[in-house]
Amino acid sequence: MIKRSVELYPNFKVFVTSIHNQLFISASVTKLDIDPEQSAEEIYNRIAELLSVFASTIIHERCFGSIELRTQILEARARAALKYKMETNTPVTFIEGESCLENKFAGVQIRALKSNSETHVWTILDQGIPKGRAWNLNGSTFFILQSVDGGNPKDTKRTDRKSQSEAMFYQAEKLLRAEGASYQDVVRTWIYISDILDWYGDFNTVRNRCYSDYGFLGNTDSKVQAEQIFLPASTGIEGRNPSGLPATMDVFAIHRSPGSAIQIRPLYGVKQRSPFRYGSAFSRAIVVEGPDNKLILVSGTASIDEQGKSVFIGDPAAQIRQTLSVVSELVASEGATLQDLCEATVFIKHKEDFLIYQEIIGQMGISNSPSVCVLADVCRDELLFELDAAFILEKD
């Protein structure tokens, strides 16, 4: 049975979704003038307490806040881990993402697995550094890689953004190969790009070339075939990283053994068509279906029409409604609604539009949906809002 709850505290709120052996936690700062270190301390203490109560181990963790406060925030995390005897060697993706309330700390998103004898979870290491988590379930091996990047920013062989981004994709492939998988097993990526408006076109060129090498694109040059190409779901959004590199990404991959009970399929969209038609190599969403539940991983979605053109330019309210409508119709094909959200990241370009967003989701009855809201540029200057999300459904 799926259980959903929201906990309201003076300085933050916590959304919790649990189903079978899975746990999703989104913690978001709600107070404008709270000290970031204090809010991080409070949030991580509550997260650690929840993980202890649910006897769960973290498999994916993202933290959104000011890069300058990273050390203090992670120290708060470490103190909570020590207090509640959490694992301390699990990786954390830390991305520049200030709160829409102008707080230097926006919040945390965590996915965890409940510990049991049937599921073995281990940490993926790269030269001794934790770079991800892996686990076995239903005849498949699942991988989440975190903070994958292009290596040393001072590497003279990789002095430009394109070559460092190419190295990022090849690093992900290398890490998966070391675990007995490959990039063709990837179903979802979250890519955070510094100065995205300056070079998103170049980034897409690099990704397309890498995906061609990995066998996703084959030899097709025809955009007519775009809906028939299997591509991972993805988010590509503004976000600085602590290493100062042009881009960093998290990766979700599933290596299925023969006879695996896991099924994977892409969703191509209703109000929006395949992004590959206008040069971006990702699917609108990926469905991961197991014996007991169905997880829908929705790519970063903005106010774009089915031809790939930006719509409602200059109108933040219309862009927000358009985006939510697109996502709603996309997941409806799988029997889901916006109330089935288990995780979402909301990206808003201008902080003054946050109140508009709050008003709209209040009108739609989804004010308590699990999410973290951050200030960020979207891939086009005229786009003011983007949403990525995950939905969980229990199978009859």
N, C-alpha and C positions, 0 to 999 in steps of 0.2 A: 504494500500500500504506500502511495506517495503521501508524505506529510510536509506541509508548508507552513512556515510561521515567520512573523516579523517581530523583532524585539526593539522597542523604542527606549532609548536612554537619553539623558540630558544633552549629550554631545555627539551622539552617533546612533545609527540604527543597524541592526544585523538581520539579514534575511537567511533563512535556513530551509533547504529542501533536502529531504532524505527519501530514498527508495531502495529497498533491498539492501545491498552492500555499498551504495553510493551516497555521498554527502556533498552538497554544494553550499558554500557559505559566501555571502557578499556582505561586507561591512563598509559603511559609508559615513563620512563625517557630515554632521547636519548643523553645526554651529559655526557662525562666522568668526567669532573672536577667540575661539579656543586655541590654546597653545598646541602646535602640531605634535610636539613630543608627548604631551599629556594625552592627547587623543590617540596616538599610536600605542601608548602604554595601555590605555583602557581597552582599545579594540583588540590588541593581541592577547591580553589576558582573557577576554571573553572567548576569542577563537580557540585558545588553548584549552579553556574549560570545556567548550563544546566538543572538541576532538577527543578529550579525555572521557566525557560522558558517552559519546558514541563509539568509543574504542576504535578510532579511525586514524589512518596515517595519510599524510598529505601526498598527493600525486601531481598537483599543479598549483602553483602559487604565484600570483602577480600582485605587485604593490605599486600604487600610483601616488607619487608625491614629488616634491622638489628634490632634484639631484643633490643640492647643497645640504639637505637634511637626511640623506640616505644613511649615514653612519648612525645618527641618533635614532632613527626609526628602526633600523636593524638591531641596534642594541636593546631597544624596547622589546622587540621580538625575541631576542635571545633570553632576556630575563623571564619572559612569560614561558618560554620553552623549558627553562630550568625549573621554574616553579611547578609546572604541571607535567614534568618529565616527558616532554615531547622530544621527537627526534630533532637533532640540531644540524644534521648534515644534508638536509634536503635543500635543493636549489630554490632561489627566489628571483623572479624576474622583476627588476626595479626599473620603472619607466617614468620619465618626467610627465606628470599629470596632475597639475594643481586642481584643487576642487573648484567647482563652479561658484562656490561661496567665497572664493579668493583665499581659502585656507591653503597652506603649503603642503598639506597632506589630504588626499582625497579619499583613500580607502584601500581595501584589500579584497581580492577574489581568490577563493580556494576551492579546489575539488579534492575530495579525499575518499579513501576506500576503508570500509570497516574490516578490521582484521579478522581473519578466520583461517582454518586449516586448509581450505581449498585454494586460497589466493596468496601467492608469494609475490611480495613487492621488493624490488631492489633499486639501488641508486646507480645511475650511469655516470661513470667518471671519465674525464678527459684530462690526462696527465695529472691525476690526483684531484682535480677540481670537479665537484658535483655539477653535472650538466643536464640531469634529467632523471626520470623515474620510469620503471618498467614493471609490468605485472602480467601474470598468466590468468586467463579466464575464458571459459567456454570454447576451448580448443584454439585459442588465439593468444598471441603476445601483443600487449599494448605498450606503446612508448610515448612519453611526453618529454621532448627536449626543450631546454630553456636557455634563453640568452645566447643563442647561437649567433655568432658574428663573423666578421672577416679577419679576425686575428689582430695582431699588433698594429695600431694606427700609425706607428713610425716605420713600418716595414717599407723599405724603399721600392720593393717590387709591386706594392699595392698602394700607390700614392693617390689614386683617384677613386671616386665613389663607385664607379661601375665595376672596377676590378675587385674592390673590397666586398661589394654586394655579391658578385659572382663567387668569391671565396666563401661567403656566408652559406650559400646553397650547397657548395661542395663540402663544407664542414658538416652540414646536416647529413649529407649522404654518407660521409665517412663514419660518423657516429652510429648511424643506423646499420651500416655494413658490419661494423665491429660487433653488433648485437645480433647478427644473423638476419637482418631485414634489409630494406633498400628504400630509396626515396619514392619508388612506385607504391609503397605501402602508406604513404602520407595521405591523410584525409582532411587535415585542417592545419592552417598556419595563421599565426598572429604576427604581423610584421610592423615594426615601429621604425619610422623613417625620419631622420633629422632633416629639417628644411625641405619638407616634402614638396612644397610648391615649386622649388627650384629645379627639381630633377626627376619627378615622378615618371615622366615619359622615358627617360634613360633607364630608370629602375625596371619598368615594364619590359624594355628591350632585353635587359639582362635576364630577367625571370623567364621570358619566352625562350631565350637561347638555352638556358639551363634545362627547362622543361622539355625542350626538344631533345636534348642530350639524354634525358632520363626516360624518353619513350612515351611521354604523355601526348605530344602533339603529332608524332609520326611524321609522315611526309606531306600532310595536308596543308595547302595554302588557302583552301576555300573556306570562307566564313559561313557558307551555307551549311557546312558540316559541324558548326560550332556546338550545337546541342547534342551531338553524338560523341563529343570528346569528353573523356573522364578527366576532370581536374579537381584538385583539392579545393575545399572552401578556404576563404582567406579574408583577413583584414589587412589593409595597408593604410596606415594613419600616421600623423605627425607624432613623434615621441623621441626625445633625446634619451640616450642611455649613459650609464656611468663611465663606459670605456671611451666615450667621445667618438665612436665609430659612426659611419653614415647610416647604418641600419642594423637592427638586431631582430631576431625572431624566435618565437616558440613554435614547436612542431608537435602535432598529434599524429601518430602512425599506428596502424594495426596490421600485424603479420598473421595471416590466417593459415592454419594448418589444414590439410585435406580433411574434409568432413566437419569443419568448424561450424558452430551454430550461429556465428556472427554473419550478418548480411550487410553489405554496404552499397549505397546507391546515391547518385546525385539528384538534386532538384534543380530544374532549369529555369524556374520562374514563371509567373503568371503576368504580372504587370511590368516585369523587366525580363529581358532575354539574356542569353549567355554573354558575359562581359568579354569573352574572347572575340566577339564580333567587332569590338572597338579596341582590341589590342591588349586586354588584361586577362592573363591566364589564371582564372579561378572559376569555380562553380558558385551559383547563388547559395547553395546549401548542400550539405551532405547528411544523409540519414544513416545512422549506425543502429542496426536492429539486432537485438539479442533475444533469447527465449522469453524473457520476462518484461523487457522494456524497450523503448525506442528513444534514442537521443538524436535530436535534430540540431545540427551545427550550422547556424546561419552566418554567412559572410557579412562583412561590413557593408551596410546598405545606406544609401543616401537618396536624395530627390532627383532621380534620373528616370527618363521614360524608356520605353522598350527599344528605341533606336539608340539609346546611350547618351541622349542629350540632357543637360541639366534643365530642370523645370522649376517654376516658381522662384525665379531669381529675385533676390532682394526681399523676399517674404518669408521670414523664419517660421511663422506659424504654419503656413501652407507647406513648407518643406518638411516640417516635423510630421504633420498629418499624412503627407504623401509617403514618407518613409515608413511610418507605422502601418499604413494601409498596404504597402508593398509586402512588408514582412508578414502581416496578418494573412493575406491571401496566399502567400508562399507556403506557410505551414499548415494552412487549412486543408491543403491537398493530402496531408498526412493525418488529418483529424485533430489538429492542435489549434489552440487559440492563444492570444496574448497572455491569458491567465495561466498557461502552462509553462511560462518562462521559469528557468531555474538559474539563469545567469545572463547578465547583459552589461555591456560597457557602453555608456552614452558619451559621445564626443560632441561638444558644442564649441563653435568658433568664437562667439562673443558672449561674455558672461551675462550681459543684460538679457540674453535670450533664454536663460535658465528659468526665469519666472514664467515665460511663455510655455516652455516645455512642461513645467509643473502643472500649470493650469490645464493644458491639453490632456495629460495623463489622468488628472483628476476627473475631467469630464468623461473620460473613457473607462473609469473605474479600475485603473491599474496603478494607482499611486504607490501601492505597496509591492510592486514588482521588484524582484532582486536585481539590483543594479549598482554600479559606481559611475558617477558623472564627473567628467574631466574636461578641462579646456584644451582644445587641440585644433589645428588646421586639418581640413579634409583635403583630399587629393586634388580638388579644383578650388580655385579662390572663391568662386561664386557659391559653393556649397557650404551651408552654415551648420549642418547637423548630420551626424552619422550614428548608426547603431549596429553593434554586433551582438549576437545572442545565442543562447542554447536553450532548447526546450526538451523536457523529459516527459514521456508518456508511459503509463503502465499498460501492458497488453492484457487483454481479457484471458 
